[in-house]
Amino acid sequence: MLTGVFGTAVALIMASYEIKSLMDQFTKIIGLFGGGLAGLFLLGAFSRRAHSTGALLGALTTTAILFCVQRFTDVHFFLYGTIGLFSCCILGVVFSLLIPAAPPNIEGLTVYSLFRKK
């Protein structure tokens, strides 16, 4: 019963906002949130200089950038994930270089030290 009520509510929302395709909406939402998450993952896996404060600031700034891209540009929503990924990686490194922090112990956590022979 609860599933039927949920499905009816979603159908009413789609009808009132003139959403033509649920798949397009899903792809848009995944692009908005998944791009920043993928950027955080790549930043942690491939960067030796990034630290948690820089990564968090990069992710928050990426959220603001993606909001502005969605609202104020005509960029297709397929590019939201790519914009989020690259902006999070670049801004995470930039913020990590600008904000000083003690170097963390990343032994075995990045690509550079994962396969190193001991």
DOKOL-837622 format. One record per residue (C-alpha): residue number from 1; residue in three letters; chain; x, y, z. Coordinates in pm, 1 decimal, always signed. Each point is the difference from the previous one (the first is absolute). Example, Ala and Ser with C-alpha at 12.3 -4.5 7.8 and 13.67 -1.06 7.14 Angstrom:
residues 2
@resi:1; resn:ALA; chain:A; xx:+1230.0; yy:-450.0; zz:+780.0
@resi:2; resn:SER; chain:A; xx:+137.0; yy:+344.0; zz:-66.0
END
This chain:
residues 118
@resi:1; resn:MET; chain:A; xx:+0.0; yy:+0.0; zz:+0.0
@resi:2; resn:LEU; chain:A; xx:+279.0; yy:+239.3; zz:+90.5
@resi:3; resn:THR; chain:A; xx:+169.4; yy:-65.5; zz:-332.8
@resi:4; resn:GLY; chain:A; xx:-320.7; yy:+86.0; zz:-185.7
@resi:5; resn:VAL; chain:A; xx:-38.1; yy:+326.2; zz:+191.0
@resi:6; resn:PHE; chain:A; xx:+364.5; yy:+87.5; zz:-73.3
@resi:7; resn:GLY; chain:A; xx:-40.5; yy:-80.9; zz:-370.2
@resi:8; resn:THR; chain:A; xx:-314.2; yy:+210.2; zz:-24.1
@resi:9; resn:ALA; chain:A; xx:+170.9; yy:+292.0; zz:+174.9
@resi:10; resn:VAL; chain:A; xx:+296.8; yy:-17.4; zz:-238.2
@resi:11; resn:ALA; chain:A; xx:-235.7; yy:-12.9; zz:-300.3
@resi:12; resn:LEU; chain:A; xx:-187.8; yy:+307.0; zz:+126.3
@resi:13; resn:ILE; chain:A; xx:+326.4; yy:+188.5; zz:+52.4
@resi:14; resn:MET; chain:A; xx:+119.5; yy:-94.3; zz:-348.3
@resi:15; resn:ALA; chain:A; xx:-330.2; yy:+116.3; zz:-149.8
@resi:16; resn:SER; chain:A; xx:-2.2; yy:+331.3; zz:+185.8
@resi:17; resn:TYR; chain:A; xx:+361.7; yy:+90.8; zz:-87.0
@resi:18; resn:GLU; chain:A; xx:-31.0; yy:-120.7; zz:-359.8
@resi:19; resn:ILE; chain:A; xx:+279.6; yy:-254.5; zz:+37.8
@resi:20; resn:LYS; chain:A; xx:+5.0; yy:-195.8; zz:-324.2
@resi:21; resn:SER; chain:A; xx:+238.0; yy:-277.4; zz:+101.3
@resi:22; resn:LEU; chain:A; xx:+79.0; yy:-144.0; zz:+339.8
@resi:23; resn:MET; chain:A; xx:+326.8; yy:-136.4; zz:-140.7
@resi:24; resn:ASP; chain:A; xx:+112.3; yy:+351.4; zz:-94.9
@resi:25; resn:GLN; chain:A; xx:-76.1; yy:+124.0; zz:+351.6
@resi:26; resn:PHE; chain:A; xx:+186.5; yy:-295.8; zz:+151.2
@resi:27; resn:THR; chain:A; xx:+302.0; yy:+62.6; zz:-223.0
@resi:28; resn:LYS; chain:A; xx:-2.1; yy:+368.2; zz:+92.2
@resi:29; resn:ILE; chain:A; xx:-5.7; yy:-76.1; zz:+374.9
@resi:30; resn:ILE; chain:A; xx:+273.2; yy:-264.4; zz:-30.1
@resi:31; resn:GLY; chain:A; xx:+213.8; yy:+245.7; zz:-198.7
@resi:32; resn:LEU; chain:A; xx:-47.0; yy:+273.3; zz:+260.3
@resi:33; resn:PHE; chain:A; xx:+96.1; yy:-217.1; zz:+297.4
@resi:34; resn:GLY; chain:A; xx:+211.0; yy:-275.6; zz:-154.7
@resi:35; resn:GLY; chain:A; xx:+251.6; yy:+228.6; zz:-168.3
@resi:36; resn:GLY; chain:A; xx:+115.7; yy:+151.1; zz:+328.2
@resi:37; resn:LEU; chain:A; xx:+15.3; yy:-340.4; zz:+167.6
@resi:38; resn:ALA; chain:A; xx:+203.9; yy:-143.6; zz:-285.6
@resi:39; resn:GLY; chain:A; xx:+228.9; yy:+302.4; zz:+22.3
@resi:40; resn:LEU; chain:A; xx:+52.9; yy:-60.6; zz:+371.6
@resi:41; resn:PHE; chain:A; xx:+82.2; yy:-364.6; zz:-68.0
@resi:42; resn:LEU; chain:A; xx:+253.7; yy:+84.9; zz:-270.8
@resi:43; resn:LEU; chain:A; xx:+148.5; yy:+275.4; zz:+213.2
@resi:44; resn:GLY; chain:A; xx:+58.0; yy:-241.9; zz:+286.1
@resi:45; resn:ALA; chain:A; xx:+131.0; yy:-280.1; zz:-217.1
@resi:46; resn:PHE; chain:A; xx:+237.8; yy:+195.5; zz:-222.8
@resi:47; resn:SER; chain:A; xx:+115.9; yy:+300.0; zz:+201.8
@resi:48; resn:ARG; chain:A; xx:+276.2; yy:+5.1; zz:+258.3
@resi:49; resn:ARG; chain:A; xx:-49.1; yy:+364.0; zz:+94.5
@resi:50; resn:ALA; chain:A; xx:-374.4; yy:+12.8; zz:+60.8
@resi:51; resn:HIS; chain:A; xx:-127.4; yy:-1.5; zz:+356.0
@resi:52; resn:SER; chain:A; xx:-347.6; yy:-22.0; zz:+148.5
@resi:53; resn:THR; chain:A; xx:-62.1; yy:+374.8; zz:+36.4
@resi:54; resn:GLY; chain:A; xx:+100.6; yy:+70.5; zz:-359.0
@resi:55; resn:ALA; chain:A; xx:-208.1; yy:-290.9; zz:-129.6
@resi:56; resn:LEU; chain:A; xx:-306.0; yy:+110.5; zz:+196.6
@resi:57; resn:LEU; chain:A; xx:+32.0; yy:+359.3; zz:-120.6
@resi:58; resn:GLY; chain:A; xx:+43.5; yy:-126.9; zz:-355.9
@resi:59; resn:ALA; chain:A; xx:-316.9; yy:-208.8; zz:+27.5
@resi:60; resn:LEU; chain:A; xx:-201.0; yy:+289.0; zz:+146.0
@resi:61; resn:THR; chain:A; xx:+123.8; yy:+239.1; zz:-267.7
@resi:62; resn:THR; chain:A; xx:-81.8; yy:-258.9; zz:-264.9
@resi:63; resn:THR; chain:A; xx:-356.2; yy:-14.1; zz:+131.7
@resi:64; resn:ALA; chain:A; xx:-29.8; yy:+377.5; zz:-43.1
@resi:65; resn:ILE; chain:A; xx:+153.7; yy:-17.4; zz:-349.3
@resi:66; resn:LEU; chain:A; xx:-239.6; yy:-273.6; zz:-110.2
@resi:67; resn:PHE; chain:A; xx:-295.2; yy:+195.0; zz:+137.1
@resi:68; resn:CYS; chain:A; xx:+105.6; yy:+303.9; zz:-203.4
@resi:69; resn:VAL; chain:A; xx:+62.5; yy:-211.7; zz:-310.3
@resi:70; resn:GLN; chain:A; xx:-345.5; yy:-155.7; zz:+29.5
@resi:71; resn:ARG; chain:A; xx:-183.1; yy:+328.1; zz:+61.0
@resi:72; resn:PHE; chain:A; xx:+183.5; yy:+252.6; zz:-214.7
@resi:73; resn:THR; chain:A; xx:+143.8; yy:-184.3; zz:-302.2
@resi:74; resn:ASP; chain:A; xx:-128.6; yy:-208.3; zz:-287.6
@resi:75; resn:VAL; chain:A; xx:+246.3; yy:-284.2; zz:+61.4
@resi:76; resn:HIS; chain:A; xx:-158.8; yy:-339.7; zz:-62.2
@resi:77; resn:PHE; chain:A; xx:-54.4; yy:-204.5; zz:+315.6
@resi:78; resn:PHE; chain:A; xx:+219.2; yy:-282.0; zz:-131.2
@resi:79; resn:LEU; chain:A; xx:+299.2; yy:+226.6; zz:+70.6
@resi:80; resn:TYR; chain:A; xx:-86.9; yy:+65.4; zz:+367.3
@resi:81; resn:GLY; chain:A; xx:+195.4; yy:-304.3; zz:+116.9
@resi:82; resn:THR; chain:A; xx:+308.0; yy:+93.7; zz:-200.1
@resi:83; resn:ILE; chain:A; xx:-7.1; yy:+358.7; zz:+122.4
@resi:84; resn:GLY; chain:A; xx:-41.3; yy:-120.1; zz:+358.9
@resi:85; resn:LEU; chain:A; xx:+281.3; yy:-253.9; zz:-25.0
@resi:86; resn:PHE; chain:A; xx:+257.7; yy:+238.1; zz:-143.8
@resi:87; resn:SER; chain:A; xx:-95.0; yy:+297.3; zz:+215.6
@resi:88; resn:CYS; chain:A; xx:+12.9; yy:-206.6; zz:+320.2
@resi:89; resn:CYS; chain:A; xx:+342.0; yy:-143.7; zz:-86.0
@resi:90; resn:ILE; chain:A; xx:+149.4; yy:+333.8; zz:-101.2
@resi:91; resn:LEU; chain:A; xx:-152.7; yy:+202.7; zz:+283.6
@resi:92; resn:GLY; chain:A; xx:+87.6; yy:-267.4; zz:+257.0
@resi:93; resn:VAL; chain:A; xx:+366.6; yy:+17.8; zz:-96.7
@resi:94; resn:VAL; chain:A; xx:-3.9; yy:+381.6; zz:-12.6
@resi:95; resn:PHE; chain:A; xx:-162.2; yy:+31.8; zz:+344.3
@resi:96; resn:SER; chain:A; xx:+237.5; yy:-261.8; zz:+139.9
@resi:97; resn:LEU; chain:A; xx:+297.6; yy:+200.1; zz:-124.5
@resi:98; resn:LEU; chain:A; xx:-137.5; yy:+329.4; zz:+134.1
@resi:99; resn:ILE; chain:A; xx:-99.7; yy:-128.0; zz:+345.1
@resi:100; resn:PRO; chain:A; xx:+289.4; yy:-139.4; zz:+202.3
@resi:101; resn:ALA; chain:A; xx:-50.6; yy:-329.1; zz:+181.4
@resi:102; resn:ALA; chain:A; xx:+217.8; yy:-266.8; zz:+154.3
@resi:103; resn:PRO; chain:A; xx:+84.5; yy:-270.0; zz:-251.9
@resi:104; resn:PRO; chain:A; xx:-219.1; yy:-304.8; zz:+67.2
@resi:105; resn:ASN; chain:A; xx:+126.0; yy:-356.2; zz:-3.8
@resi:106; resn:ILE; chain:A; xx:-122.4; yy:-127.1; zz:-337.1
@resi:107; resn:GLU; chain:A; xx:+208.5; yy:-314.5; zz:-18.3
@resi:108; resn:GLY; chain:A; xx:-198.3; yy:-263.4; zz:-190.1
@resi:109; resn:LEU; chain:A; xx:-289.5; yy:+236.2; zz:-75.4
@resi:110; resn:THR; chain:A; xx:+99.3; yy:+153.5; zz:-334.3
@resi:111; resn:VAL; chain:A; xx:+105.4; yy:-145.6; zz:-331.9
@resi:112; resn:TYR; chain:A; xx:+355.7; yy:+112.7; zz:+66.5
@resi:113; resn:SER; chain:A; xx:+48.0; yy:-208.2; zz:+314.3
@resi:114; resn:LEU; chain:A; xx:-245.1; yy:-284.8; zz:-52.7
@resi:115; resn:PHE; chain:A; xx:+224.2; yy:-224.7; zz:-207.8
@resi:116; resn:ARG; chain:A; xx:+335.6; yy:+106.1; zz:+142.9
@resi:117; resn:LYS; chain:A; xx:+221.3; yy:-293.0; zz:+100.7
@resi:118; resn:LYS; chain:A; xx:+94.1; yy:-4.0; zz:+365.7
END
